[in-house]
Amino acid sequence: MSKPAKSKTEILREAGFAYTIDLQMYINLKTKKAFSAAFVQDHSQNQIRKCIQEHSSGPEWRFYFNAEPSEAVKHELELALG
């Protein structure tokens, strides 16, 4: 008998992401990646896994939104996330 599929939240949690209510985002400070709650809701588990596994280099944050946020929004998020 196969195990039930993991939820998107479980996949993110196991990859080191934590949900922050203030920003409504799943954030991983170590990998500097952030997923909006809407992105997670609208994408499949496989798509989420693929994004988690994408190589991120440099000091910049990588944001996953359904629509690309403006540079001002990215800057505000980067300030909030450190």
C-alpha positions as CSV (number, residue, x, y, z in Angstrom):
1,M,0.0,0.0,0.0
2,S,1.5,3.4,-1.0
3,K,1.8,6.3,1.3
4,P,-0.5,9.2,0.9
5,A,0.9,12.2,-1.1
6,K,2.4,14.9,1.0
7,S,0.7,18.2,1.2
8,K,2.3,21.3,-0.3
9,T,2.7,22.6,3.3
10,E,4.5,19.4,4.3
11,I,6.8,19.6,1.3
12,L,7.7,23.2,2.1
13,R,8.2,22.5,5.8
14,E,10.5,19.5,5.1
15,A,12.6,21.8,2.8
16,G,13.1,24.3,5.6
17,F,10.4,26.8,4.9
18,A,8.3,28.4,7.6
19,Y,5.0,30.2,7.0
20,T,4.8,33.8,8.2
21,I,1.4,35.2,8.6
22,D,2.5,38.9,8.5
23,L,3.7,38.5,4.9
24,Q,1.5,35.5,3.9
25,M,4.6,33.7,2.6
26,Y,6.6,30.6,3.1
27,I,10.1,31.6,3.7
28,N,13.5,29.8,3.9
29,L,16.2,32.2,5.3
30,K,19.0,29.7,4.5
31,T,18.2,29.4,0.8
32,K,16.8,32.9,0.5
33,K,13.6,31.8,-1.2
34,A,10.1,32.9,-0.6
35,F,6.8,31.6,-1.9
36,S,3.6,33.6,-1.7
37,A,0.6,31.7,-0.3
38,A,-1.2,32.3,-3.6
39,F,1.6,30.8,-5.6
40,V,1.6,27.7,-3.4
41,Q,-2.1,27.3,-3.7
42,D,-2.1,27.7,-7.5
43,H,0.8,25.4,-8.3
44,S,1.1,21.6,-8.1
45,Q,3.3,19.7,-5.6
46,N,5.7,18.8,-8.4
47,Q,6.0,22.5,-9.5
48,I,6.6,23.5,-5.9
49,R,9.3,20.8,-5.6
50,K,11.0,22.0,-8.8
51,C,11.1,25.6,-7.5
52,I,12.6,24.4,-4.2
53,Q,15.3,22.5,-6.0
54,E,16.2,25.4,-8.3
55,H,19.8,26.5,-7.6
56,S,19.9,30.0,-6.2
57,S,23.2,31.8,-6.1
58,G,24.3,35.1,-4.7
59,P,22.9,37.2,-1.9
60,E,19.6,38.0,-3.7
61,W,16.3,36.6,-2.6
62,R,14.3,34.5,-5.1
63,F,10.5,35.2,-4.9
64,Y,7.8,33.0,-6.3
65,F,4.6,34.8,-7.0
66,N,1.8,34.3,-9.5
67,A,2.6,37.7,-11.0
68,E,6.1,39.2,-10.9
69,P,6.2,41.7,-8.0
70,S,7.5,45.2,-8.7
71,E,11.1,46.1,-7.7
72,A,9.7,48.3,-4.9
73,V,7.8,45.3,-3.4
74,K,10.9,43.1,-3.8
75,H,12.9,45.7,-2.0
76,E,10.4,46.0,0.9
77,L,10.3,42.2,1.3
78,E,14.1,42.0,1.3
79,L,14.3,44.6,4.0
80,A,11.7,42.7,6.0
81,L,13.4,39.4,5.6
82,G,16.9,40.6,6.3
